[in-house]
Amino acid sequence: MKNIILIAEVVIAILLMVSILLQGRGAGLSGVFGGSSAVYRTKRGIEKFLTIFSVVLFIIFVGLAITSLILY
């Protein structure tokens, strides 16, 4: 049981890192060259999916970490 939880934690951690890295980085260097925009923008499509997916993965990861702490 301990090995299953540890493997699940590692897999969830890798998926969480990938989902965070795939998300948009905001303005980036465009603000340096005058391309910054103060327009409010909502998340749509894949951006919204990645945000929700990251939150769900985080909740699962924290749950697994607490479970691992309690059991062992």
ABEGO torsion letter per residue (X at the ends): XAAAAAAAAAAAAAAAAAAAAABBAEAEAAAAAGABBABBBBBBEAAAAAAAAAAAAAAAAAAAAAAAAAAX
